[in-house]
Amino acid sequence: MTDHHEKPTSPIALHHALDRIWGTKSGWGRLATVNHNVVGKRFMLTALIFFAIGGLLAMLIRTQLASSQSAFMDAEQYAQVFTMHGSVMMFLFAIPFFEGLTIYLLPKLLGTRDLAFPRLTAYGFWCYLFGGSILIIALIGGVAPNSGWFMYTPLSSDIYSPGINSDVWLLGITFVEISALSAAIEIMVTILKLRASGMSLDRMPIFAWYMLIVATMMLVGFPPLILGSILLETERAFGLPFFDPNRGGDPLLWQHLFWLFGHPEVYIIFLPAAGAISTILPVFAGTPLAGYRIIIAALVSTAFLSFGLWVHHMYAVGIPHVALSFFSAASALVAIPTAIQIFAWLATISHGRPRFSVPMLHIIGFFFVFVIGGLTGVMLAMVPFDWQAHDTHFVVAHLHYVLVGGFVFPMLAAAYYWLPHITGRQPVQHLSQAAFWMIFLGFNITFFMMHLTGLRGMPRRVFEYPPESGWEMLNFFSSLGSFVMTMGFALVALDFILLFRFGRPFRRNPWRAGTLEWAMPTPSPSYNFASLPVIDRRADMLDPDVLGPQLAAGKGLLGFPRDGRMELLAVDIVTGKPEHVVRLPRQSFMPLWTAIGTGFFFLSLLFKFYWVTPFALASVVFMFLLWSRDTAEKDDLGNLPIGNGQELPPHIEAERPPSWWAMVFALVADATAYISLLFGSLFLWISAPNWPPQDIGQIGLLGPAIAAVSLVLAAWSGRQASAGGGKGAVGWLSLTTVGHLIATTVFLWLALTALPSPRSHAAVASIFVVFIYAAMHSGLGAVFAGYGIWRVRSGFVSPRRNLDLRIGVLWHGFAAMVGLAAAGFPFVLASLTSEVSP
């Protein structure tokens, strides 16, 4: 194929040519934008709006608790307010805000033009916006969740929460978590594959390392919560008794699934903020970051240890003493990698000559507050103390010292540091210092007092307390401090408005930083870099003032437009050597329409319109398949010039392009959810009352054997279709489709006819859900195979362009493994239950 690229005659011409391709359209076209600059700013702005809502709810809580005689709210109103405060701050502010910052910043730090899957990022934003709006609308309508932001059963079960309040949380938060998983896959693939040429792993900016670890934690940490929400919703909607002890369930299963997510989430929130500190601090210290490699090792250690700590939230539920000792030791051990990071930051300061500007002021506030939160965390990790302080205001104070100290103060530092990049204006800083001190003092007054009320025995989640308790004066000062803190945040908002309106314009790099995001004009152009840089050193030791004009003049790679397409470079994961050209799809309304379809799916479940649910789900799958139209090619492109005399193949002709890795990571998340489901069933066998069940049905060997053989055949034939490079692929894919359809039919038949009622016992419900899980994967396998047939017949597949089939191979193999586990699961469970029979 002829290569249609033309080198622009000047930097200005290059800018206009690239902006026509990458820029956001006007009017309704803004809803079709998928550019990471726009989507990242939308994430951050929406998160700040939710933060304001969460802060207002916090003020209502502190107003209620300021006096023992307060009649401000009744018990039901207070339950909704404190549940929504926690839910908004954790799910709608903290995680989405750092997602937005990462979406905006990461391509710039890595030296590329966009993220790996811009439409997936846009879809994630719309899911976040719509899911969060469901929660806020429910609050306005008086039917907000009221069982606490961790939704413990049985309080959140239909017996004690019969309305739709808990359903709003379960479905709304699951809707939002789609956004989080999308962002995790997006971030991982972008960091691993879309870096600047020459940017090996040991040359990446430290912020990219932080976000790679965080995205990995999200990929593994969020599926247990999603699974738990689905299981609880099936219990509420259809009576499947996973958490009902009268029918073989156990309320503690919810706690395990929730905290498998909940404790890693603390580090998921903290580490991006720590990454911002590790990026900002060396700039103001005037010296490179100390301990770059040991910080990376500490990050990996933190991620590993964080998944072994979840039980320390459950010390009071009757855990065996040996297990308590293990989790207590692990909870104390995780302080070591955190301390390594803090000492590395202190070493950086001591090796340099710090400039004390407003970002540094917030970093110093972080040191003070977060260290106190960490120390109280070590206290709570000790079992005897935790038994005394469990479910008191001491725990609430610790949580806020860790999360506000570990997230809000660093993010304020990040805002003052990177807002000039977003706005192209330097901060006015008339109100900055006064705002900091009001937030800092107000915060410490608020939550230090809560340590004292907690030590005096004040429980969490109470809306009133007796006057003789001795808590009233401490609560009054705590409420007073909260209003001072709120006024500080109002001053920050006003300060930002002044920055946008009166800040002094500049061209680039006001902080004299050494990272790539400052090697471009500000505000940044839609394409980031007119040409892509080549890196020969660590990416926080560059000279943006020299590099920026060179890249703007097109002296890097891909310094030209081609065929009106958005193009990036993909590199080897370890070495950073360029591998292929990624040709992104054009801007599209499809992410918005797909998110709307996803919203109808969740609303049909919320309002019990179950006859709509299959149609909504089918429409979502169909719209996702339509996404591929923009990336289809009917001709082999061959190697494409990228500049400097180099040529590379396009991603559709590469062995392992970003989309292949995205499927791998999506299957990792899927496998985590499936393992959590199997873990839940085994947990019930070990600990739940009313086991073994009287009857789990007679499955027989024939049905599972047919399903297993069909899935193995489907996986094998799918691999044969890919190996043939398009020749004979239709026949092999037809066999794959038949195999998946047979397995789907068998699993549905077994689930609906061969089992007793899944409402009868948790063991039967477990087998039922495992069969449905396998049937859904087999059904999607049939869809993938049918889609492959269509692509082959349409001429989009050749021996060089067989990426669609190779991605399908991954799904077919995974669906086979899920189905084989499902086929054997009832026999394993039957043997286990027979072992505990009288």
Phi, psi and omega in degrees: 000139179290137180272118183258079172228149183222128181287119178298154187279345182206162176302324179293317179296321178297318179300313182293323181294317180288324181292329176297329181276316189264341189289159179278134179287161181272169177064223180297341179298341177298330179288344180266355185294141176235007182296136187294332177298314182288313183295320178298317178292325176295318177302311184294318180295316179296319178298322179292326175296316177295326177297319177297320177295315178297323177294321176298319178296323177296322178295324176296320179297312183291329175296318179297320186270357182297334182220147177288345182258013185292136174242030186293317179223150172272181187297317182293315179298317180296320180298318178294320184292313183287330175294315181289327177301309180296317182295317180296313184293321184280314190261332186253348178245297193299303183293312180297329181294314180288333172299315180297316178299318180293317179300318180289319194267325193301311179302326180292317179294327183273351179080038178228181189261337181196179175281171185293324185226078184303324180291326176295322177296316179296319176299318178299322178296315182295323176297318178297314181296313183290317180296317177295324180295326177302316181294317183291320178297322177297322178296315179297324181278359178079015179237036180288161174304145185222021184248019183089151185290350175257001165052046182299137170273152007273000182302323182272358178286166188294339180294316184260346176228076189284343181280200180266005184306308181292326177299323178301315180294309186300316183278320180295315180292321177298321176301315180294323183293337172303319178298317182294317179293321176301315180295322180299313179296316180302312183294316182298313182294318181298314182294319185284330189241336190247051177264170176294152177302132181088351181276085176290172182302323182276006172248000182295147172298147187298330179298324178294322176298315178302314185287331175296316178294317181297316180297322177297318178296320178297320182298326182263333186275330185280326181304322177301321178293317179299315178298314179300320179296320179294316180296318179293323178292323177293328176292316181292321186272323189237358175082015177287123198268055182292332185242012182259109183294340179289342182233036174086005177267183181206123177301334181292340177300320178299317181299318179296313181295320181293313185281342167301330171271317195293322181281316172305332181297328177303317179282331174298326178281320185287318189296320175300322177295320177296324176297322176297318178297315181295338177274318186281317188303314179299329180295314182278343173276343179073027181209152179298157180299129178282139174071040182307309184288322181289332174295318178299316177299321178296322179297314180298319178297317179300314180299316181296312183291329186297336180274359177250020186242359194298331185288345181290354169274358189232026182300332188268010185260004178099032178289140177304151187297324179297316178295321177301318180297317180298309184290329176294316178296317179296324180294324176285325183295328184293345176292338184292307179297329176294318178296325178300316179297317181297317179293327176295320177295317178296322177295322178299316179297317184290334180277346184247195176236089190298142169257119186268087175257185183298317175303320179293326178299317179290328177292321177295321175299322176300313181306312184296310187287316185291324178296320176298316178298322178294320179294317177292333175293320176296323176300314181289341177287342179275124190303312182300319179291319181299322178300327180280322185264357185302134177060030173249176178294344175299319179294320178297318179296315178302314181302316182287325176296323180286312187281318178287315178295320184274349182232306189293313180297314176297324180289330173293320175299317179296322180297313179293334181280317187259349176301323174303329178291320182288321188263338188075015181230145178276150183299146175284316174065025174289325185252356191299313184289319177298320179297317179301311185293327177293318178294314184296310181291316180299319179297312183293325176295317183298306193264340172294321177298327180289332170302317184289318178295326177294316178295336176273003171098011180288121182283160174287160167067016176267142182260353176208163180208155184287146181299329184280004184289338184083012182260350194294314183295318178297319178294324179296313179295323178298316178293322177299315178299325181294325178287325174297316179299318180298319177296327176296317178295325176297321177294323176299314179300317178295322179297320178293322177298318178297324178298313181296325187270319189238002181299148182280125181294153175210170184266303181202152168056063178289340185264358184060048180274169181242021182251162193289337184296341180268002178269041180207159175296158176234140352303152188290145174291164185297335184259002180066288185241128177296329170218153189271138186285160170246123189256134178235013179204178180298139193280011169247012180237031182268175176241089183300332182293330177271317185291323184304306180299326178296315180293321179297331179276001177083022184271009175257209181265153182051041180275045181196154173275156180216122175057022182066022184255149174277123186233142176229171173252135171255143186235167173296138187302319186270309190272337184080012178285133181301137182244314181201169179263126177266119179257105185284154175289161180284167180296147191206151172279353186301321176302320179294313181296323179292321177294322177297317176299319176297322177297318177297324177300312181289323178293326178296325176288320183296318183263013173065025174272068190291339178291339179278333190304311181299323180292319178297317180296317179297322179294323179295314179299317181297317181292324175299320178295327179293338180303331188285353183299323185284345182254005184284143176227133179263359179227148171290129185273332185072189181288141181246137176295140177238001182105161180057029177075013181258150175226144180219153177285159172288163187294331182289348178249009180266161185288310183226077180283177182305322182294328176295316179293325178299319177295321178300313182290324176298322179290330175297315177297318179299315179296324178297317177296319181293317177297323177297323178295314179294321176300317180300319179295317179292325176298317178297320178300322184283318195241341187283149174286170177061038171244147000281161177288159179291327185205126173244015174087166178249097184287320185077167183268335189297308183300305177302324180295318178297316180297316182296314180297319180298319181289321176298318177298318180296316180295318181294314181292326175297322177293321178296322179298319180290318182295331180285350178063032178105333179283121181072010185294326183298318179295314179297318181292328175297320177294322176299316180299315180297317180299316179294318181294322177297314180297318178300314180299316182295314182295320177294319179297317179296318183293323188265339185235331186270352182252153167297178179300127179295349176283348188284323184201151182296330178296315178294319179298323179296313179297318179302311183292322178298319177295316179297319178302313179295321180297319179297319180291322176294320178298317177293328175299319176297321178296315179301316180295316178297322176297319177299320178300315179298319181294320179295312182295334181274358178086014182270003182234135174215174177305331177271328184253064180245029181300319180302319182288324180290325174293321177299323179303319179300315182292317181299319179294319179292318178300324178295317179295318177299315181293320178296318177297320180293322180296325180271347187299313182298329180287322175296315181294323179295320179292325178291317181292328178292332179292333181258009178291148180298000000 
